Amino acid sequence: MRLPERSALLWLILPTLILGLATGCRQAASAASVKLRLSVALTPQELASFQSALQALDQAHPEWELSLEAVPQSGFVEKINMQLASGELPDVIRIPGLNAQGWIRRDSFIPLDAYIKANQLDLTDFFPGPLEQFRWQDQLWGLPDTAAPDVVFFNKEMFDAAGLPYPNDDWTYEDMRRAAIALTRDAQGRSPSDPGFDPQNIVQWGWNGGLTYFWQRHRVRPFGGEFCANPDCTLMNFTAPQTVAAAQWWADLTSREYATLFDPYGGSQTGVPGDPFISGDAAMGFNGFFAVGQLNEAGVIQYDIVQPFQAPDGRRYTPLSTNGYLISATSPHPQEAWELVLALLQPKFLQETWGAPGHSVPARRSAAAAVINLDHPPANQQAILAAMEYGEVFKPYTASAFQAYAQTADLFQKMMKGEIPVAEAMAEIETQANTALAADREP
């Protein structure tokens, strides 16, 4: 999966919305009602579902006077930082898990353990992976509402044209490699194993991207590699022999076997920025749950999905994108804010707001099945729920992770392209990443 992207195009014409849901949704709030501000950053489609469900929730709780602040996704981080600096954080904020630690470690939110214990909230109903990014110093500072695992998408028509069987849950990475080579085509229809294959004129790749950034530890772990040298991954190791060997496997698939791309999302190879599987330029590849909606809306590609491929140890590895709710440390109504968080995490609310519309997978097991809808592709939607059980969040997830990503992305691309030897590139990536992450490392 690529670094999670958020489409902000439609938001360019929308100002920050302050939606007083009490107004027009019910009679004027009583003098005893508590005003609560809730901040979210959603796509327009998500916002439509969320507003509808929140209005019903607001009507059911006359003790609250809810104000929804819908922030454009492109400016979400800047908005939160401005509110934090001015002491005007909303009572409850929905935050992507990859961003949460940067604010948690600045004491911007309150720990939730006492509230969880008092309400006897069953944390075992939450998938284990999504909780991790909201933990710090043995406390839980937020609770996830949604998550999205990466699974393997494949283009059925491309497999049919090549006369190859579809991937299944028994496939290994070696099965993928052989199929990816056979599915790669140059402009004359030749594969990399054919005489005269032209690697400068590829029109179809077998796989949708090599090892292209440092959040892709799920691509080295099946080979025995590991990027993280401590629990929160603020110390990284890219030079262990098995990790270098895993990176070499991906580099070979990219620049020697030509079955995948060194620039999968920039468009320099395909001519179309964005994921090459979604654009129809790759036969298979990792993608997040978001791709289901995009592919079904376009209705061009006949596809299905399978779980991530098995490693030699029999395990599967995949990342999770998460979102969750946190309560501001400056909220004048922390108890009421907690009650709002509980309501937003009720299985019925998660099912109706996120699962049934197909926006994301609810982070609670009791609600997750709502995402299954066999009226539309893919057929093997159970693969998504299976991946939720073993998916792990992107690491590192501390404040300097984005800086480390920016400083190493070019090295990954040059390594995949064959411009820098793998061992040399990995050593420099390790230096750059650990220098950037040093500020996040606890003594």
SVG drawing of the C-alpha trace seen along z (x, -y; Angstrom):
<svg xmlns="http://www.w3.org/2000/svg" viewBox="-39 -32 66 55">
<polyline fill="none" stroke="black" stroke-width="0.4" points="0.0,0.0 1.1,-3.5 1.3,-6.3 -2.4,-7.0 -3.6,-9.9 -6.7,-12.1 -8.4,-13.7 -8.8,-17.3 -9.9,-18.6 -13.6,-19.1 -12.6,-20.8 -11.0,-23.6 -14.3,-25.2 -15.6,-24.5 -14.7,-26.7 -14.4,-25.1 -18.0,-24.3 -19.4,-25.0 -22.6,-23.0 -24.7,-23.7 -26.7,-20.5 -28.9,-21.4 -30.3,-24.3 -32.9,-23.1 -32.6,-19.5 -34.7,-19.9 -36.2,-22.6 -33.8,-25.1 -31.5,-23.4 -32.5,-23.6 -30.5,-25.7 -29.0,-22.5 -27.6,-21.3 -23.8,-21.1 -22.1,-22.6 -19.7,-20.1 -17.5,-20.8 -16.6,-17.8 -14.0,-18.2 -13.6,-15.8 -11.8,-15.8 -13.7,-13.7 -14.3,-13.3 -17.5,-14.8 -19.0,-11.3 -18.0,-10.4 -19.3,-13.7 -22.7,-13.1 -23.1,-9.8 -21.6,-11.2 -23.9,-14.2 -27.0,-12.1 -26.0,-9.7 -24.9,-12.5 -28.2,-14.4 -30.0,-11.3 -27.5,-11.0 -28.0,-14.7 -31.8,-14.3 -31.4,-11.3 -29.3,-13.4 -31.0,-16.6 -28.4,-17.0 -25.9,-17.9 -25.7,-20.8 -23.4,-19.5 -21.4,-21.7 -19.7,-19.8 -16.6,-21.4 -15.8,-19.8 -12.2,-20.7 -10.8,-20.2 -8.5,-17.2 -5.8,-19.2 -5.5,-21.7 -6.4,-19.4 -2.9,-19.3 -2.4,-23.1 -5.9,-23.7 -5.3,-21.5 -1.9,-23.1 -3.5,-26.6 -6.2,-25.6 -3.7,-23.9 -1.6,-27.1 -4.6,-29.3 -6.0,-26.9 -9.2,-26.4 -9.1,-22.7 -12.6,-21.2 -13.8,-18.9 -13.6,-15.8 -11.4,-15.4 -11.3,-12.5 -7.7,-12.1 -5.8,-9.7 -3.8,-7.3 -0.6,-8.1 -0.9,-11.7 -2.1,-11.1 1.1,-10.6 2.5,-13.9 -0.3,-15.6 -0.6,-12.9 3.0,-13.4 2.4,-17.1 -0.2,-16.5 -2.9,-17.8 -5.4,-15.1 -6.6,-13.3 -5.9,-9.6 -9.0,-7.5 -8.2,-4.5 -10.2,-5.6 -13.3,-6.3 -12.9,-2.9 -12.7,-1.1 -15.6,-3.0 -17.8,-2.2 -16.5,1.4 -15.8,0.9 -14.8,4.2 -11.6,3.5 -11.4,7.0 -14.2,6.0 -11.8,3.8 -9.4,5.3 -5.9,5.3 -4.0,3.4 -6.0,0.1 -5.5,-0.5 -1.7,-0.7 -1.3,-4.2 -3.4,-5.6 -1.3,-4.2 1.6,-5.9 3.3,-5.4 1.0,-2.4 -2.1,-4.5 -4.8,-4.7 -5.3,-8.3 -7.8,-7.6 -10.1,-5.0 -10.3,-4.0 -13.6,-4.0 -12.3,-2.7 -9.4,-0.9 -8.5,0.2 -6.1,3.1 -4.2,3.5 -5.1,6.6 -4.1,7.9 -6.2,6.7 -6.0,8.4 -7.4,7.7 -9.3,10.7 -9.3,9.8 -5.5,9.5 -5.1,12.9 -7.6,14.4 -5.8,12.9 -2.5,14.4 -4.2,17.8 -3.1,17.7 -5.1,18.9 -6.3,16.2 -4.4,15.6 -5.8,17.4 -5.1,17.4 -2.5,20.2 -0.2,18.0 3.3,17.1 5.5,14.3 7.2,16.6 3.9,17.4 3.3,13.6 6.8,13.1 6.3,15.7 2.8,14.4 4.0,10.7 6.7,11.5 4.3,13.4 1.7,10.6 4.2,7.7 4.0,6.6 5.8,4.2 4.2,2.3 4.7,5.4 3.0,7.7 6.2,9.4 6.9,10.4 10.3,10.0 11.1,13.7 10.6,13.2 13.4,12.4 13.4,8.7 11.4,7.5 11.7,3.7 12.0,2.5 11.8,-1.1 8.4,-0.6 6.3,1.3 2.6,0.8 1.4,3.3 3.1,4.3 2.5,7.4 2.6,5.8 1.8,2.2 5.0,1.1 8.3,2.1 9.7,1.2 9.1,-2.6 9.0,-4.1 9.9,-3.4 6.4,-2.7 6.4,0.6 7.8,2.9 5.1,5.4 7.0,5.9 10.2,7.0 8.8,8.9 7.6,11.9 11.3,12.4 12.5,12.2 13.4,8.5 12.3,5.8 12.7,2.1 11.8,1.4 14.6,1.7 12.4,0.7 8.7,1.0 7.5,-2.4 10.0,-2.3 11.7,-5.5 14.9,-3.6 15.1,-1.8 17.4,0.8 17.6,1.1 21.0,2.8 20.4,6.2 21.3,9.0 17.7,10.3 16.3,6.8 18.9,6.0 18.1,9.4 14.4,8.6 15.0,5.1 17.2,6.8 14.2,9.2 12.1,6.1 14.8,4.3 15.3,7.3 11.6,7.6 11.7,3.9 14.9,3.2 16.0,6.7 12.8,8.5 10.8,5.4 7.6,6.7 6.8,3.7 7.4,0.0 10.1,-2.1 7.7,-5.2 4.3,-3.7 2.4,-6.8 4.2,-9.7 3.2,-8.9 6.6,-9.1 6.3,-5.5 2.6,-5.2 1.8,-8.8 -1.0,-8.9 -0.3,-9.9 -1.9,-7.6 -2.1,-3.9 -1.2,-1.9 -3.7,0.9 -6.6,-1.6 -5.5,-3.2 -5.5,0.2 -1.7,0.3 -0.9,3.1 -2.4,6.6 -2.3,6.9 -0.9,5.2 -1.5,4.1 -4.2,1.5 -6.3,0.3 -10.0,0.6 -10.5,-2.8 -9.7,-1.2 -13.0,0.8 -15.1,-2.4 -12.9,-3.9 -12.9,-0.8 -16.7,-0.2 -17.5,-3.8 -15.4,-3.7 -16.8,-0.3 -14.1,0.3 -11.9,3.0 -13.2,6.5 -11.3,7.4 -11.3,9.4 -9.1,9.6 -7.2,12.1 -5.4,11.8 -1.8,10.8 0.5,13.6 1.8,16.2 5.3,15.9 7.5,19.0 6.6,18.9 2.9,19.2 2.1,15.7 0.7,12.8 1.7,9.2 -0.3,6.1 -0.5,2.4 -3.6,0.7 -4.7,-2.9 -6.7,-4.0 -8.8,-6.9 -9.9,-7.5 -11.4,-9.9 -9.5,-11.8 -10.7,-14.3 -9.0,-17.6 -7.1,-18.3 -8.7,-21.8 -12.3,-20.5 -14.5,-22.1 -16.7,-19.0 -14.5,-15.9 -17.2,-13.6 -19.8,-14.6 -17.1,-14.5 -16.4,-10.9 -20.1,-10.1 -20.1,-11.5 -17.1,-9.3 -18.9,-6.3 -21.9,-7.1 -19.8,-7.6 -18.3,-4.2 -21.5,-2.3 -21.7,0.7 -24.9,-0.6 -23.4,-4.0 -20.3,-2.4 -22.3,-0.1 -24.5,-2.8 -21.9,-5.5 -18.9,-3.6 -19.5,0.0 -22.8,0.1 -21.9,-2.9 -18.5,-1.2 -16.3,-4.1 -14.1,-2.1 -14.1,1.0 -15.4,0.4 -12.6,1.0 -14.9,3.1 -15.5,6.7 -19.2,6.4 -19.7,3.9 -17.1,4.9 -19.3,7.3 -21.4,4.3 -18.8,3.6 -19.7,6.9 -22.0,6.1 -22.0,8.8 -24.2,6.7 -21.0,5.2 -17.4,6.4 -15.2,7.8 -16.5,11.3 -14.0,12.3 -14.8,9.5 -14.1,11.8 -10.4,11.3 -10.8,7.8 -12.2,9.0 -9.5,11.7 -6.8,9.1 -8.2,6.9 -7.2,9.6 -3.5,9.6 -3.0,6.1 -0.6,3.8 -0.5,0.0 2.1,-1.9 5.3,-2.4 6.9,-4.7 3.9,-6.9 5.6,-9.6 5.8,-13.3 9.0,-13.1 7.8,-10.1 6.7,-12.3 10.1,-14.1 11.8,-10.8 9.6,-9.7 10.4,-12.8 14.1,-12.5 14.3,-8.8 11.7,-8.6 14.1,-9.5 16.7,-6.9 14.1,-4.2 13.2,-5.1 16.8,-5.2 17.4,-1.9 14.4,-0.3 15.5,-1.9 19.0,-0.4 20.8,-3.7 22.2,-3.0 23.2,0.5 20.7,1.9 23.2,2.2 24.5,-1.3 21.0,-2.8 19.7,-1.0 22.7,-2.2 21.9,-5.8 18.2,-5.4 19.0,-4.1 21.1,-7.1 18.6,-9.6 15.6,-8.0 17.3,-7.7 18.5,-11.3 15.0,-12.5 13.4,-10.3 16.0,-11.1 13.7,-13.8 10.9,-11.3 13.1,-8.8 12.4,-8.6 15.4,-8.4"/>
</svg>
